[in-house]
Each structure stands twice: as structure tokens, then as C-alpha cells.
Amino acid sequence: MEQTEIIEVVREAILISIQISAPVMLVGLVVGVIIALFQALTQVQEITLVFVPKIIAIFMSIFVLFPGMVAILTAYMNALADRIIGLQ
């Protein structure tokens, strides 16, 4: 495997990891902003008010988006296996 092929595989892996993690991170960001706005409006500064809803929202988004994540990873691994087989 040449250096350009290795760089291409690593680049694809980084892009896929961003593609898989971005929706979950965006859900956490949106929930965090909503809770911060709620805290600013009501002046309730409870620390658990931030973490518990964010954790629940992130777990729910992972649960909902998991089939799509698996499909993306499966397609990448199949393409990577085809590249490995093609080298022999």
C-alpha cells in the first residue's frame, strides 16, 4: 500500500467519524443551549439541570441514529476490505 492510499484511508476514516458523531454532538449542543437559556431566564442555577437532560437527549439520539451509524460503518468496512483484498 502506498503512502497516498494510506492517507486516503485515514482521511475517509476521519470524515466518517465526523459524519457519525456530528448529529449526536449537535443534539447535545441544542439541548445545552435550550437549558442555558432556561437557566438564564429563570435564574435557576442547578448543576444537575444541565447534565441530566443532555445525557438523556444524547442517549436517545444515539438510540435513534444507531442504525444509520452502523450502515455507514459497514459500508466503510466493506470498502476497506475490498481494498485489502485487492492488494493481494
C-alpha positions as CSV (number, residue, x, y, z in Angstrom):
1,M,0.0,0.0,0.0
2,E,1.5,3.3,-1.0
3,Q,1.5,6.5,1.1
4,T,-1.2,8.2,-0.9
5,E,-3.6,5.2,-0.4
6,I,-2.9,5.2,3.4
7,I,-3.6,8.9,3.5
8,E,-6.8,8.4,1.6
9,V,-7.9,5.6,4.0
10,V,-7.1,7.8,7.1
11,R,-8.9,10.8,5.5
12,E,-12.0,8.7,4.9
13,A,-11.9,7.3,8.4
14,I,-11.7,10.9,9.9
15,L,-14.6,12.1,7.7
16,I,-16.7,9.1,8.6
17,S,-16.1,9.6,12.3
18,I,-17.1,13.3,11.9
19,Q,-20.2,12.2,10.0
20,I,-21.2,9.7,12.7
21,S,-20.6,11.9,15.7
22,A,-21.9,15.3,14.3
23,P,-25.6,14.6,14.7
24,V,-25.2,13.4,18.3
25,M,-23.0,16.4,19.2
26,L,-25.5,18.8,17.6
27,V,-28.3,17.3,19.7
28,G,-26.1,17.8,22.8
29,L,-25.4,21.4,21.7
30,V,-29.0,22.3,21.1
31,V,-30.2,20.8,24.4
32,G,-27.4,22.6,26.2
33,V,-28.3,26.0,24.7
34,I,-32.0,25.5,25.5
35,I,-31.2,24.6,29.1
36,A,-28.8,27.5,29.4
37,L,-31.5,29.8,28.1
38,F,-34.0,28.4,30.5
39,Q,-31.5,28.9,33.4
40,A,-30.8,32.5,32.3
41,L,-34.5,33.3,32.1
42,T,-35.5,31.7,35.4
43,Q,-32.1,32.2,37.3
44,V,-32.2,28.6,38.4
45,Q,-28.6,27.6,38.7
46,E,-28.8,23.9,39.5
47,I,-25.9,22.0,38.1
48,T,-27.8,18.7,37.6
49,L,-30.3,20.6,35.5
50,V,-27.6,20.8,32.8
51,F,-26.2,17.3,32.7
52,V,-29.3,15.0,33.1
53,P,-31.3,16.3,30.2
54,K,-28.2,16.4,28.0
55,I,-27.3,12.8,28.8
56,I,-30.8,11.7,28.2
57,A,-31.0,13.5,24.9
58,I,-27.6,12.2,23.7
59,F,-28.6,8.6,24.6
60,M,-31.9,8.9,22.8
61,S,-30.2,10.4,19.7
62,I,-27.7,7.5,19.7
63,F,-30.6,5.0,20.1
64,V,-32.5,6.6,17.1
65,L,-29.4,7.2,14.9
66,F,-27.7,3.9,15.6
67,P,-29.0,2.0,12.5
68,G,-27.7,4.8,10.2
69,M,-24.3,4.8,12.0
70,V,-24.0,1.0,11.6
71,A,-24.9,1.3,7.9
72,I,-22.2,3.9,7.3
73,L,-19.5,1.9,9.2
74,T,-20.5,-1.3,7.4
75,A,-20.1,0.4,4.0
76,Y,-16.7,1.8,5.0
77,M,-15.5,-1.5,6.3
78,N,-16.7,-3.3,3.2
79,A,-14.8,-0.8,1.0
80,L,-11.8,-1.1,3.2
81,A,-11.9,-5.0,3.0
82,D,-12.2,-4.7,-0.8
83,R,-9.1,-2.5,-0.8
84,I,-7.2,-5.1,1.3
85,I,-8.3,-8.0,-0.9
86,G,-7.3,-6.0,-4.0
87,L,-3.7,-5.7,-2.6
88,Q,-3.1,-9.4,-2.7
